[in-house]
Amino acid sequence: MKLIVGLGNPGEEYENTRHNIGFMMLDKYLSSKNISNKWSSKFNGLYIDESLDGEKIIFLKPQSYMNLSGSVVSKFVDYYKISIDDILVISDDLDLNIGNFKLKDKGSSGGHNGLKNIEEFLGTNEYKRLKIGINNDKNVDTKDYVLGKINKEALQRYDELFTFLCEVLDDYLTMSFVDLMNKYNRKNR
């Protein structure tokens, strides 16, 4: 069983904001697999469980706001007895340019409060991540920037990237994570 977590903030006011990249990517992937967009609710999270390639996958959108995502993730991990090795968290990343992404098998939160909270609740930083670039505008306060709306041009670029990342998620379900990182990781351009 795998748990794929998309990070974001609940509510209409946060739709299409940079911090909601994880939610957006999950929606794109589920749509690409023709999986119903009917989310169930448990432990302050919206989730869909589905079998893909013979394995049960839980797709999760924590509804506790970004900085408190860890409590929701840990409740799902405990309830479903999911191994830390079977968790993939999808999040935005200020250090990557739009159009770039990075797969990581462990590491620091890099200042990302959602990842920091997940690490705190899981008691480890050795969970897998798919980090999606949102750039960083040093002229804007970081909080305002990550909660800012994505413009039309960038949304189009994300849609193209998400289409490609659907293939990455397909491979995640069947490949070792080391092979996955070797196949897909690339440097910022």
N, C-alpha and C positions, 0 to 999 in steps of 0.2 A: 504494500500500500504506500502511495506517495501523497504528500501534501504540497500543493503548489499555491503559494500565498502571493496575492497581488496587493501591494500597499497603496493606500490612498486615504482620503478623508471622506466621510459620508456627507450627503446633502447636495442639493442642486447648486449651491453657491460655489462648490469646489469642482464641479464638472469641468473638464478640459483645462485643468490647472496642471502645472508641471509636477506637483507632488502626487498627482493621481495617475501617473504613468502606469503604475502596477495594475490598478483597476482597469485601465484602458486596454492594456495588453491582455489581461485575462478575458475581457469581453471579446476582443478580436479572435483569440484562440478558440474560445467556445463557439463563436460564430463560424469559424473555418471548419470546425468538426461537426457542424449542424447539431450542436448540443443545445437543448432548450435553455432559454434564458430565465428559467423559473428557479429563483434562488430560495432556499430554505433558510431559516434563522435558528441559530443556536449559539450560546456562549457569547453573545454580542458580536456575532459574525454572520455574514451571509455566505452560504456554501452550496455547492453542487457536488454530489458524488456520482461518479460515472466510471464505467469500466472501459479502458482503452488498451489495446494490445494485450488483453487478458489480465490486466492489473487494475485494481481499484485505485482511482485517483480522486482526491478531494481538492476542489478548487475553493479557495477561501478569500473573502474580502473582509478583513476586520472592520468593524463599525465603531470602534472606540476612539477614533481620531489617531492620526499617525503616531504621535508620541507615546501612545498607550497600546500599541499593536501587540506587544509581547504577551500581555495577559490573555488575549484572545487566542493567539497562536499556541501558547502553552496549554490552554484548556483543551484544544483540539488534539494536540500531541498526546496529552495524558488520557483523554477519553478514548481515542482510537488506537492507543499504544503504538504510535508512529515513531520509528527510529529517527534520531537526529540526521542520520545519513540519507533519509528519504524525504527531506524537506528542501524545497526550492523557494526562495523569496525573490520576488520581482520588485525592483524599486528604481526610483530616479537617482541619477548621479550627477552632481554639479561638476565633477572633474572630467567628465566625458562630453565631447561635442555632440550636438544633435546629429543623429544618423549613426552614432557609434554605440557599442554595447560591450560589456565584458562579463564573462562567466568567471566566478570565483568559487573555490571550494571551502574557503574559510577566510578569516581576516578581521581587521578592525572595522568599526562602523563608519570610519571616515567622517565622523561628525554628523552622520545621518541619524536623527533622533528615533526614527522608527526601528532601524537596525539595532541601535544602541539598546532600546527597550526589549527587543526580541532576545538579544544576547543576555541581558539581565535576567529575563524570565526563564530562558532555557539553561542558563548557567554555562554557556559555551558560545564561542564565536565560530565553531566548526560546522556551520550549516551552509548549504550552497546558495549562491545568489546569481541572479541575472540582473545586472546593473545597466540601466538605459540612460544614455546621455541627455542632459537638458541644458548644457552650457552653463556658464556662470557669468552674470553681469555684475561686475564689482562696483558699478555705480548705483546699484539698488541694494537695499538691505536684504540679506539672504532670506529672511522669513517672508518678506513681501515678494521677492522673486519666485520662490518655490510655490507660493500660493497664487501667483499671477497666472492669468489666462494665456493659453498657447495661441499664437496668432494663426491665421488661416494657412499661410505658407508652411509654417512648422507642422501644423496638423497634417498637411498633405505628406510631408516628409516622414512623419511618424507612421502614417498609414502604410506607406511603402516599407518602412523598417519592420513594422509589426507583421506584415505579410511574410517577410523573410524570417522573422523570429518564430513564427508558427512552425517552420521547418525545424528550427533549433529545438523547440519544445517537443516536437515529434521524436527527434533523435534523443532527447533527454530521457524519454521513456524506454528506449531500447539500448542505449550505449552506456559504457562506463563514463563517469564524469571527467576523468582524465582525458579520454579520447574525445569527448565532447569539447573540452577546452582547447585541445590541440587542433581540432577541426575548425573551430569558429572564432577563437579569440584573435583580435587584430588591434593594431595600434591606432591611437587617435590620428585623425587626418586634419 
